[in-house]
Amino acid sequence: RLAVAAQGGEQDGDGGEALLLVSKPPDRDVAAALLAELEGRRAVCAFIGLDRELPAPDGVRVVSTLDQAVLAMLATLETPGAE
């Protein structure tokens, strides 16, 4: 709930902003709900230690390490509309 509330602010619009979420891997249903809430935003979800694929909406990247999160966020910020 906290993550969903925290990301509830302005949408990306034409700015270079993106959301970075770092967490332990959530339950499959929780992950699906959270990723659905990110629809229409540019975001990187770093579920540390994730050992399975999670489908994500366009513009949202799901990774399993902090290193991957940094690289994905840099790519997202450098490329308007990056997935």
MOPAC internal coordinates of N, CA, C and O (Angstrom, degrees):
PM7 1SCF
backbone

  N    0.0000 0     0.00 0     0.00 0    0    0    0
  C    1.4446 1     0.00 0     0.00 0    1    0    0
  C    1.5138 1   111.39 1     0.00 0    2    1    0
  O    1.2310 1   120.33 1   140.50 1    3    2    1
  N    1.3241 1   116.97 1   -39.50 1    3    2    1
  C    1.4594 1   120.37 1  -179.09 1    5    3    2
  C    1.5173 1   110.90 1   -60.50 1    6    5    3
  O    1.2310 1   120.25 1   135.46 1    7    6    5
  N    1.3351 1   117.13 1   -44.54 1    7    6    5
  C    1.4644 1   120.12 1  -178.94 1    9    7    6
  C    1.5198 1   110.78 1   -63.40 1   10    9    7
  O    1.2310 1   120.32 1   139.12 1   11   10    9
  N    1.3100 1   116.99 1   -40.88 1   11   10    9
  C    1.4591 1   120.07 1   179.87 1   13   11   10
  C    1.5175 1   109.75 1   -66.47 1   14   13   11
  O    1.2310 1   119.77 1   138.54 1   15   14   13
  N    1.3206 1   118.04 1   -41.46 1   15   14   13
  C    1.4642 1   121.03 1   178.38 1   17   15   14
  C    1.5191 1   111.08 1   -66.02 1   18   17   15
  O    1.2310 1   120.17 1   140.76 1   19   18   17
  N    1.3131 1   117.28 1   -39.24 1   19   18   17
  C    1.4658 1   121.26 1  -177.77 1   21   19   18
  C    1.5130 1   111.76 1   -66.94 1   22   21   19
  O    1.2310 1   119.66 1   146.80 1   23   22   21
  N    1.3091 1   118.26 1   -33.20 1   23   22   21
  C    1.4557 1   120.54 1  -177.63 1   25   23   22
  C    1.5184 1   111.79 1   -90.25 1   26   25   23
  O    1.2310 1   119.58 1  -174.11 1   27   26   25
  N    1.3150 1   118.41 1     5.89 1   27   26   25
  C    1.4462 1   121.33 1  -175.26 1   29   27   26
  C    1.5132 1   115.56 1   -76.90 1   30   29   27
  O    1.2310 1   119.13 1  -173.77 1   31   30   29
  N    1.3139 1   119.27 1     6.23 1   31   30   29
  C    1.4628 1   122.13 1  -178.47 1   33   31   30
  C    1.5051 1   112.89 1   -75.92 1   34   33   31
  O    1.2310 1   121.00 1    27.53 1   35   34   33
  N    1.3182 1   115.68 1  -152.47 1   35   34   33
  C    1.4596 1   121.53 1  -176.93 1   37   35   34
  C    1.5209 1   111.58 1   -60.98 1   38   37   35
  O    1.2310 1   121.53 1   -31.90 1   39   38   37
  N    1.3229 1   114.68 1   148.10 1   39   38   37
  C    1.4581 1   120.32 1   173.16 1   41   39   38
  C    1.5145 1   108.44 1   -75.85 1   42   41   39
  O    1.2310 1   120.48 1   -14.34 1   43   42   41
  N    1.3057 1   116.69 1   165.66 1   43   42   41
  C    1.4537 1   122.02 1  -176.45 1   45   43   42
  C    1.5222 1   113.69 1   -57.60 1   46   45   43
  O    1.2310 1   120.14 1   137.82 1   47   46   45
  N    1.3314 1   117.34 1   -42.18 1   47   46   45
  C    1.4522 1   119.69 1  -177.61 1   49   47   46
  C    1.5147 1   110.83 1    56.88 1   50   49   47
  O    1.2310 1   120.05 1    44.81 1   51   50   49
  N    1.3171 1   117.52 1  -135.19 1   51   50   49
  C    1.4556 1   120.34 1  -178.92 1   53   51   50
  C    1.5253 1   112.18 1   -99.61 1   54   53   51
  O    1.2310 1   119.92 1  -173.11 1   55   54   53
  N    1.3210 1   117.75 1     6.89 1   55   54   53
  C    1.4622 1   121.38 1   178.86 1   57   55   54
  C    1.5085 1   111.41 1   -79.77 1   58   57   55
  O    1.2310 1   120.43 1    -8.04 1   59   58   57
  N    1.3269 1   116.79 1   171.96 1   59   58   57
  C    1.4500 1   121.53 1   179.92 1   61   59   58
  C    1.5034 1   112.92 1   -95.03 1   62   61   59
  O    1.2310 1   120.01 1  -161.93 1   63   62   61
  N    1.3100 1   117.59 1    18.07 1   63   62   61
  C    1.4518 1   121.79 1  -175.21 1   65   63   62
  C    1.5224 1   111.98 1   -78.24 1   66   65   63
  O    1.2310 1   121.19 1   -31.53 1   67   66   65
  N    1.3225 1   115.33 1   148.47 1   67   66   65
  C    1.4602 1   122.05 1   174.55 1   69   67   66
  C    1.5219 1   107.64 1  -150.32 1   70   69   67
  O    1.2310 1   120.64 1   -22.14 1   71   70   69
  N    1.2933 1   116.38 1   157.86 1   71   70   69
  C    1.4534 1   122.85 1  -178.15 1   73   71   70
  C    1.5232 1   109.92 1  -100.31 1   74   73   71
  O    1.2310 1   120.52 1   -44.86 1   75   74   73
  N    1.3411 1   116.61 1   135.14 1   75   74   73
  C    1.4629 1   122.02 1   173.15 1   77   75   74
  C    1.5166 1   107.67 1  -116.73 1   78   77   75
  O    1.2310 1   120.93 1   -59.96 1   79   78   77
  N    1.3190 1   115.83 1   120.04 1   79   78   77
  C    1.4554 1   122.26 1   178.67 1   81   79   78
  C    1.5212 1   107.86 1  -113.30 1   82   81   79
  O    1.2310 1   120.35 1   -52.25 1   83   82   81
  N    1.3343 1   116.93 1   127.75 1   83   82   81
  C    1.4658 1   121.94 1   177.85 1   85   83   82
  C    1.5233 1   107.51 1  -121.00 1   86   85   83
  O    1.2310 1   120.82 1   -52.59 1   87   86   85
  N    1.3255 1   116.04 1   127.41 1   87   86   85
  C    1.4544 1   120.76 1  -175.79 1   89   87   86
  C    1.5202 1   109.86 1  -157.83 1   90   89   87
  O    1.2310 1   121.03 1   -13.99 1   91   90   89
  N    1.3286 1   115.64 1   166.01 1   91   90   89
  C    1.4600 1   119.18 1   167.17 1   93   91   90
  C    1.5223 1   106.75 1   -72.17 1   94   93   91
  O    1.2310 1   119.11 1   -18.61 1   95   94   93
  N    1.3250 1   119.31 1   161.39 1   95   94   93
  C    1.4640 1   120.32 1  -179.66 1   97   95   94
  C    1.5335 1   110.59 1   -62.21 1   98   97   95
  O    1.2310 1   120.29 1   -54.54 1   99   98   97
  N    1.3296 1   117.05 1   125.46 1   99   98   97
  C    1.4626 1   119.52 1   179.97 1  101   99   98
  C    1.5191 1   111.84 1   -83.23 1  102  101   99
  O    1.2310 1   121.26 1   -13.07 1  103  102  101
  N    1.3129 1   115.20 1   166.93 1  103  102  101
  C    1.4583 1   122.05 1   170.14 1  105  103  102
  C    1.5294 1   108.18 1   -55.90 1  106  105  103
  O    1.2310 1   120.06 1   -31.38 1  107  106  105
  N    1.3159 1   117.49 1   148.62 1  107  106  105
  C    1.4721 1   121.90 1  -176.55 1  109  107  106
  C    1.5371 1   111.88 1   -54.66 1  110  109  107
  O    1.2310 1   119.71 1   136.89 1  111  110  109
  N    1.3348 1   118.16 1   -43.11 1  111  110  109
  C    1.4690 1   120.87 1  -179.34 1  113  111  110
  C    1.5244 1   111.54 1   -67.62 1  114  113  111
  O    1.2310 1   120.57 1   140.83 1  115  114  113
  N    1.3266 1   116.52 1   -39.17 1  115  114  113
  C    1.4647 1   120.92 1   177.85 1  117  115  114
  C    1.5242 1   109.73 1   -65.14 1  118  117  115
  O    1.2310 1   120.50 1   136.41 1  119  118  117
  N    1.3239 1   116.65 1   -43.59 1  119  118  117
  C    1.4679 1   120.72 1   178.89 1  121  119  118
  C    1.5216 1   110.64 1   -61.09 1  122  121  119
  O    1.2310 1   120.15 1   135.52 1  123  122  121
  N    1.3224 1   117.31 1   -44.48 1  123  122  121
  C    1.4678 1   120.82 1  -179.79 1  125  123  122
  C    1.5230 1   110.88 1   -61.45 1  126  125  123
  O    1.2310 1   120.30 1   137.57 1  127  126  125
  N    1.3282 1   117.03 1   -42.43 1  127  126  125
  C    1.4670 1   120.71 1   179.66 1  129  127  126
  C    1.5259 1   111.09 1   -66.16 1  130  129  127
  O    1.2310 1   120.52 1   136.47 1  131  130  129
  N    1.3263 1   116.61 1   -43.53 1  131  130  129
  C    1.4604 1   120.42 1  -179.99 1  133  131  130
  C    1.5238 1   110.87 1   -64.20 1  134  133  131
  O    1.2310 1   120.41 1   133.23 1  135  134  133
  N    1.3149 1   116.83 1   -46.77 1  135  134  133
  C    1.4642 1   120.22 1  -179.45 1  137  135  134
  C    1.5280 1   110.95 1   -63.85 1  138  137  135
  O    1.2310 1   120.05 1   144.60 1  139  138  137
  N    1.3227 1   117.51 1   -35.40 1  139  138  137
  C    1.4706 1   120.28 1   176.59 1  141  139  138
  C    1.5240 1   110.76 1   -63.99 1  142  141  139
  O    1.2310 1   120.16 1   143.73 1  143  142  141
  N    1.3322 1   117.29 1   -36.27 1  143  142  141
  C    1.4674 1   121.49 1   178.20 1  145  143  142
  C    1.5248 1   111.89 1   -65.27 1  146  145  143
  O    1.2310 1   120.31 1   156.57 1  147  146  145
  N    1.3180 1   117.01 1   -23.43 1  147  146  145
  C    1.4614 1   121.07 1  -178.13 1  149  147  146
  C    1.5246 1   112.82 1   -87.30 1  150  149  147
  O    1.2310 1   120.22 1   179.46 1  151  150  149
  N    1.3182 1   117.18 1    -0.54 1  151  150  149
  C    1.4712 1   121.68 1   178.70 1  153  151  150
  C    1.5270 1   109.51 1   -51.15 1  154  153  151
  O    1.2310 1   121.08 1   -49.64 1  155  154  153
  N    1.3258 1   115.54 1   130.36 1  155  154  153
  C    1.4584 1   120.86 1   178.02 1  157  155  154
  C    1.5167 1   115.05 1    86.80 1  158  157  155
  O    1.2310 1   120.20 1  -179.76 1  159  158  157
  N    1.3195 1   117.22 1     0.24 1  159  158  157
  C    1.4643 1   121.35 1   179.13 1  161  159  158
  C    1.5167 1   109.23 1  -113.68 1  162  161  159
  O    1.2310 1   121.11 1   -18.89 1  163  162  161
  N    1.3291 1   115.49 1   161.11 1  163  162  161
  C    1.4632 1   120.29 1   170.09 1  165  163  162
  C    1.5190 1   105.83 1   -96.57 1  166  165  163
  O    1.2310 1   120.73 1   -54.94 1  167  166  165
  N    1.3213 1   116.22 1   125.06 1  167  166  165
  C    1.4561 1   120.22 1  -175.15 1  169  167  166
  C    1.5204 1   110.88 1  -154.23 1  170  169  167
  O    1.2310 1   121.94 1   -25.53 1  171  170  169
  N    1.3326 1   113.88 1   154.47 1  171  170  169
  C    1.4618 1   122.35 1   170.71 1  173  171  170
  C    1.5205 1   106.15 1  -122.71 1  174  173  171
  O    1.2310 1   120.50 1   -54.61 1  175  174  173
  N    1.3188 1   116.64 1   125.39 1  175  174  173
  C    1.4615 1   122.69 1   176.35 1  177  175  174
  C    1.5190 1   107.72 1  -108.63 1  178  177  175
  O    1.2310 1   120.66 1   -68.45 1  179  178  177
  N    1.3112 1   116.34 1   111.55 1  179  178  177
  C    1.4622 1   121.66 1   178.31 1  181  179  178
  C    1.5258 1   107.53 1   -99.53 1  182  181  179
  O    1.2310 1   120.93 1   -81.85 1  183  182  181
  N    1.3186 1   115.84 1    98.15 1  183  182  181
  C    1.4570 1   121.70 1   175.79 1  185  183  182
  C    1.5236 1   106.31 1   -94.79 1  186  185  183
  O    1.2310 1   120.58 1   -85.95 1  187  186  185
  N    1.3281 1   116.49 1    94.05 1  187  186  185
  C    1.4569 1   123.38 1  -170.29 1  189  187  186
  C    1.5296 1   110.82 1   -61.50 1  190  189  187
  O    1.2310 1   121.36 1   -57.80 1  191  190  189
  N    1.3468 1   115.00 1   122.20 1  191  190  189
  C    1.4548 1   121.10 1   179.89 1  193  191  190
  C    1.5216 1   114.08 1    86.17 1  194  193  191
  O    1.2310 1   119.85 1  -173.06 1  195  194  193
  N    1.3085 1   117.90 1     6.94 1  195  194  193
  C    1.4649 1   121.64 1   179.86 1  197  195  194
  C    1.5265 1   109.86 1   -54.62 1  198  197  195
  O    1.2310 1   120.85 1   -48.01 1  199  198  197
  N    1.3322 1   115.98 1   131.99 1  199  198  197
  C    1.4656 1   119.64 1  -177.24 1  201  199  198
  C    1.5277 1   112.80 1  -118.94 1  202  201  199
  O    1.2310 1   120.92 1  -160.15 1  203  202  201
  N    1.3363 1   115.85 1    19.85 1  203  202  201
  C    1.4656 1   119.68 1   178.98 1  205  203  202
  C    1.5269 1   109.16 1  -147.02 1  206  205  203
  O    1.2310 1   121.15 1   -20.32 1  207  206  205
  N    1.3275 1   115.41 1   159.68 1  207  206  205
  C    1.4671 1   121.10 1   177.28 1  209  207  206
  C    1.5270 1   109.11 1   -78.30 1  210  209  207
  O    1.2310 1   121.06 1   -40.54 1  211  210  209
  N    1.3128 1   115.59 1   139.46 1  211  210  209
  C    1.4568 1   120.74 1   173.37 1  213  211  210
  C    1.5241 1   108.48 1  -123.38 1  214  213  211
  O    1.2310 1   119.92 1   -54.66 1  215  214  213
  N    1.3219 1   117.76 1   125.34 1  215  214  213
  C    1.4598 1   118.97 1   177.09 1  217  215  214
  C    1.5250 1   109.54 1   -67.95 1  218  217  215
  O    1.2310 1   120.76 1   -40.93 1  219  218  217
  N    1.3211 1   116.16 1   139.07 1  219  218  217
  C    1.4616 1   121.24 1  -177.92 1  221  219  218
  C    1.5226 1   109.67 1  -132.88 1  222  221  219
  O    1.2310 1   120.61 1   -28.87 1  223  222  221
  N    1.3303 1   116.44 1   151.13 1  223  222  221
  C    1.4660 1   119.26 1   177.45 1  225  223  222
  C    1.5236 1   111.51 1   -67.06 1  226  225  223
  O    1.2310 1   120.72 1   -17.12 1  227  226  225
  N    1.3325 1   116.23 1   162.88 1  227  226  225
  C    1.4618 1   120.49 1   175.26 1  229  227  226
  C    1.5213 1   109.48 1   -54.87 1  230  229  227
  O    1.2310 1   120.86 1   -41.25 1  231  230  229
  N    1.3242 1   115.96 1   138.75 1  231  230  229
  C    1.4546 1   121.40 1   178.76 1  233  231  230
  C    1.5136 1   114.17 1    89.73 1  234  233  231
  O    1.2310 1   120.10 1   172.91 1  235  234  233
  N    1.3311 1   117.40 1    -7.09 1  235  234  233
  C    1.4646 1   121.72 1  -179.04 1  237  235  234
  C    1.5214 1   108.56 1  -114.49 1  238  237  235
  O    1.2310 1   120.78 1   -51.71 1  239  238  237
  N    1.3146 1   116.12 1   128.29 1  239  238  237
  C    1.4698 1   121.50 1   177.06 1  241  239  238
  C    1.5237 1   108.65 1  -110.06 1  242  241  239
  O    1.2310 1   120.69 1   -42.44 1  243  242  241
  N    1.3213 1   116.29 1   137.56 1  243  242  241
  C    1.4633 1   122.18 1   176.93 1  245  243  242
  C    1.5163 1   107.32 1  -113.85 1  246  245  243
  O    1.2310 1   120.68 1   -55.59 1  247  246  245
  N    1.3379 1   116.30 1   124.41 1  247  246  245
  C    1.4615 1   122.07 1  -179.26 1  249  247  246
  C    1.5216 1   109.21 1  -130.67 1  250  249  247
  O    1.2310 1   120.83 1    -9.31 1  251  250  249
  N    1.3526 1   116.01 1   170.69 1  251  250  249
  C    1.4661 1   118.94 1  -174.56 1  253  251  250
  C    1.5237 1   114.75 1  -120.68 1  254  253  251
  O    1.2310 1   119.86 1  -178.14 1  255  254  253
  N    1.3396 1   117.88 1     1.86 1  255  254  253
  C    1.4692 1   120.30 1   177.77 1  257  255  254
  C    1.5244 1   109.82 1  -136.75 1  258  257  255
  O    1.2310 1   120.92 1   -19.16 1  259  258  257
  N    1.3203 1   115.85 1   160.84 1  259  258  257
  C    1.4658 1   120.12 1   176.36 1  261  259  258
  C    1.5222 1   111.26 1   -66.53 1  262  261  259
  O    1.2310 1   120.24 1   142.48 1  263  262  261
  N    1.3315 1   117.15 1   -37.52 1  263  262  261
  C    1.4693 1   120.10 1   177.85 1  265  263  262
  C    1.5268 1   110.61 1   -59.98 1  266  265  263
  O    1.2310 1   120.63 1   134.02 1  267  266  265
  N    1.3240 1   116.40 1   -45.98 1  267  266  265
  C    1.4648 1   120.21 1   177.85 1  269  267  266
  C    1.5283 1   110.94 1   -62.55 1  270  269  267
  O    1.2310 1   120.53 1   142.98 1  271  270  269
  N    1.3288 1   116.60 1   -37.02 1  271  270  269
  C    1.4650 1   120.85 1   180.00 1  273  271  270
  C    1.5208 1   111.33 1   -63.15 1  274  273  271
  O    1.2310 1   120.65 1   136.08 1  275  274  273
  N    1.3274 1   116.35 1   -43.92 1  275  274  273
  C    1.4656 1   120.44 1   179.29 1  277  275  274
  C    1.5231 1   110.10 1   -61.62 1  278  277  275
  O    1.2310 1   120.37 1   131.32 1  279  278  277
  N    1.3202 1   116.90 1   -48.68 1  279  278  277
  C    1.4673 1   120.42 1  -179.35 1  281  279  278
  C    1.5289 1   111.57 1   -63.29 1  282  281  279
  O    1.2310 1   120.45 1   138.09 1  283  282  281
  N    1.3223 1   116.75 1   -41.91 1  283  282  281
  C    1.4628 1   120.23 1   179.68 1  285  283  282
  C    1.5232 1   111.14 1   -65.90 1  286  285  283
  O    1.2310 1   120.01 1   140.77 1  287  286  285
  N    1.3282 1   117.59 1   -39.23 1  287  286  285
  C    1.4626 1   120.51 1   179.59 1  289  287  286
  C    1.5203 1   110.91 1   -67.88 1  290  289  287
  O    1.2310 1   120.30 1   137.87 1  291  290  289
  N    1.3278 1   117.04 1   -42.13 1  291  290  289
  C    1.4661 1   119.55 1   177.45 1  293  291  290
  C    1.5246 1   110.63 1   -60.52 1  294  293  291
  O    1.2310 1   120.32 1   136.21 1  295  294  293
  N    1.3161 1   117.00 1   -43.79 1  295  294  293
  C    1.4640 1   120.55 1   178.77 1  297  295  294
  C    1.5272 1   110.86 1   -64.31 1  298  297  295
  O    1.2310 1   120.33 1   140.54 1  299  298  297
  N    1.3103 1   116.98 1   -39.46 1  299  298  297
  C    1.4604 1   121.28 1   179.52 1  301  299  298
  C    1.5231 1   111.06 1   -64.59 1  302  301  299
  O    1.2310 1   120.38 1   136.69 1  303  302  301
  N    1.3254 1   116.89 1   -43.31 1  303  302  301
  C    1.4660 1   120.56 1  -178.36 1  305  303  302
  C    1.5212 1   112.46 1   -72.10 1  306  305  303
  O    1.2310 1   120.42 1   150.20 1  307  306  305
  N    1.3253 1   116.80 1   -29.80 1  307  306  305
  C    1.4625 1   120.71 1  -178.80 1  309  307  306
  C    1.5194 1   112.28 1   -79.72 1  310  309  307
  O    1.2310 1   120.10 1   158.82 1  311  310  309
  N    1.3191 1   117.41 1   -21.18 1  311  310  309
  C    1.4575 1   121.14 1  -174.86 1  313  311  310
  C    1.5234 1   109.61 1  -119.98 1  314  313  311
  O    1.2310 1   119.47 1   -74.31 1  315  314  313
  N    1.3387 1   118.62 1   105.69 1  315  314  313
  C    1.4659 1   119.76 1   177.36 1  317  315  314
  C    1.5243 1   110.51 1   -56.03 1  318  317  315
  O    1.2310 1   121.01 1   -51.09 1  319  318  317
  N    1.3216 1   115.67 1   128.91 1  319  318  317
  C    1.4585 1   120.06 1   179.77 1  321  319  318
  C    1.5083 1   114.30 1    76.20 1  322  321  319
  O    1.2310 1   119.66 1  -167.28 1  323  322  321
  N    1.3535 1   118.25 1    12.72 1  323  322  321
  C    1.4710 1   120.93 1  -178.75 1  325  323  322
  C    1.5134 1   110.03 1   -63.27 1  326  325  323
  O    1.2310 1   120.92 1   -30.51 1  327  326  325
  N    1.3156 1   115.84 1   149.49 1  327  326  325
  C    1.4627 1   121.70 1   176.93 1  329  327  326
  C    1.4987 1   109.89 1   -98.41 1  330  329  327
  O    1.2310 1   120.10 1   180.00 1  331  330  329

